[in-house]
Amino acid sequence: MRNLPNYFLSGLLVVAPIALTIYILIAAFTWLDHLFYVEGVPGLGLLLLAALITSIGFLATSFLVRPWLTITQRMLHRMPLVGIIYSSIKDLFAAFVGDNQKFNRPVLVRINAELPAYRMGFATQENIVALDQPHLVAVYYPHSYNFSGELQLVPVESITYLNISSSEAMKFIVSGGVSSIRGVPVPREGESNDARVG
């Protein structure tokens, strides 16, 4: 009987991650499927949505449609408030997919010179020329257990690039350091910070 609480916790560690993963996938599937809901045919709405997005992607690459798409995007950029929302969302999506992915350079940032403590994030721009600060690197820090984060402009000498995949780095950060990865290299005293480690 004394082991029952331990058995319960062991079972919870097995069941909870699987159940939550299935729940999130089903909830996402259901929400997307209802965008083009077809009575009595579950999943057809999701297939129609995927087909529509693929068709738009095909048309967007056409030389006949591309000029009109460019004009539309320019108009959206110039509209007050709408331009800020549109450009921010577009840049965010482009950071995760496409040819200009941004969250693919995991880094360690030394917090200060005296204390050997580090923050883990992603270098999104390696120099801030637009702000006349070419010696600064834009680093994004995702928050643990949350879908948010913060931006910090960091001197390049405080940056250490990590030789790990961006997905492993993101998993490690979002889990609050609980998820294991194959070594999170931390530079030792006297080691060059601008060296790529791993």
N, C-alpha and C positions, 0 to 999 in steps of 0.2 A: 504493500500500500504506500510505503514511503517513496517508492520510485514512480508512482503515478504522475506527479507533477513533471518529472523529468521526461517521462514518456510523452506527455501532452506537449511539452515544449519541443521535443524532437519531431513529433508529428506536425506541429505547427510550422517548423522550419522547412519541412518537406512540402506541406500542402499550400501554405500561404503564397510563396512565390509562383507556383504553378497556377493556382486559382486566380491570383491577381493578373498574371500575364494573359490568361485566357479571357478574363473579364474585360481587360483593356482592349484586346484584339477584337472581341465580339462587339464592344461598345463602338469602337472606331468603324468596324465593318457596317454595323447597323446605321450609324449616323451618315456614312457615305452612301449607303444603299438607299436611304430615304431621300437623298437629293434628287434622284430620278426613280422614285418608287413606282414599281409596276405591281399591280394587285395580283397576289397569288404566286408570284415568281420571285422568291428571295434570291438576292445576288445579281439579278438582271440589271437593277439600277446601278450597281457598282461597275458592272461590265460596260453599260452604256456610258457612264462617266469616264471610264478609262479610254473607251473608243473615241469619245468626244475630245478629250485632252490630247490623245495621240493625233487625231485629225487636225486639230488646231496647230500642234507642233509641226506637222507635215506642211500645212499651209503657210506657217510662219517662215519656213525656209525657202518658200517659192519666191522667185525674183519678181513675180507680179504682185504679191501681197506684201513683201518686205517694205517697199517704200511707204505704203499706207500705214503699216504697223509703226514705222519710224516716226511718221507725222503724228500719229495718235499718241505715242509715248512722249513726244516733245510737248504736245498740248497738255498732257497730264502733268508733266514736270513743271509747266509754267503756271498752272492754276494754283491760287493761294490755298493753303492747307492741304488740298488734294495732292499737290505735288510732293509735299513732305511725307504724307502717308504712303503714297504710291512708291516713291523712290526708296523709302526705308524698307518696305515690304519686299520690293524687287531685289534690293541688295542683300537682304536677309536670306531669301531663297537662293540667290546666286552664290551665297557663301557656302551652302550645303550641297548644291548640285551644279552640274555644268562644268565648264572649262576653267572657271575662276574661283574654285573653292578656296575658302579662307581658313576654315578650321582644320587644317591639315599640318600645322607646324606647332606641336606641343613644346612648351618651354617651361623652365624654372626661372623664377624672378627672385633675386635676393632682396629681401625687404629693406635691410640697411647694412652698412658696412661693418658695424660692430657686432651684430647678432647673426650667427650662422643659421638663419631661418629663411624659408623659401615659400613662395606661392606658386601654384601650378596653373597654367593657363595656355592660351593659344595666341601666337603672334599673328595678327591679322594684316598689319602693314609694317614693313621693315624700315621705313623712314617717313617722317611727316613733313615732306617738302612743302606741301600746301600751306602749312602753318609756319614755314621757315624754321623748322626744327628737324633737320636731317639726322641728328644724332639720337632722336627718340624713336622708340618702337611702340606701336599700338598693340597692347596685350589685352585680350578679353579673358576674364575669369568667370566661368560658369559657377553658379551657386550649387552647393550640395543639396540634394533632395528637393530641388526646385527647378522650374523652367525659367530662370532668370539669371542675370549675371551683371558684371560691371566692367567698364573700360578703364584702363590706366595707361598713360603714356610714360614709358620707362626708358632710362638711359641704356644704350646698347650694351655697355659694359656690365650691366646687371643681368643680362639675358644669358641663359644657357639652353641651347637647343637639345631636345631629348630625342634619342634614336628609338622611339617607340611609335606604334601606330596611333593615329588620332582617335580611333574608336576605343582603344585601350586607355588612353589618357582621359577621354571624356567619361568613360565608365568609372575610372578611379576617382575623378573629381566629384561626379554627381553622387557617388555612393559615400562620399565623405571619407574616402581612403579605406573603406571596408573591403571593396573588391580587390582581389590580388592581381597583380600584373607581374611580368617577368622582370623584376628589378626596376625601381625608380631611381636612376642615377642622380646623386647629389654631389656637386663638385667639392672636393676637399680643399682645405686651406692651401693657397699657393697655386692651385690649378687654374688655368686660364678659363675665364667665364665665356669667352666667345668661341671656345672649342665645342665641337659637336660631340656629345658624350652618349654612351649607351653600352 
